[in-house]
Amino acid sequence: MKAFLTLVLILLFGAAALAQKTTDYGKVETLQMDIVLDSSLSISHNSGQIEAAKKDAVTRLYKFKNTRVKRALAFSTKKNKPKLA
């Protein structure tokens, strides 16, 4: 009975919220701006140079697909081991 009453109240308040009259904001004012094209050349001087990162990294090659995923999923914990009673 409590669940039914709650459902009815939620539907009643939802219908009341939908029945509210919304205000009409009228027409939106637009602003028009003109575009001016500049024909001059822009000169940019870049004195900095990009240097390659000198970072040594080790990559592993696996013979089979998803080896890292299978190894991660095959972990065992202390709770997985049986206890001797």
Sequence and secondary structure as in RCSB ss.txt:
>XXXX:A:sequence
MKAFLTLVLILLFGAAALAQKTTDYGKVETLQMDIVLDSSLSISHNSGQIEAAKKDAVTRLYKFKNTRVKRALAF
STKKNKPKLA
>XXXX:A:secstr
 HHHHHHHHHHHHHHHHHTS                   S                      SSTTHHHHHHHT 
  GGGS    
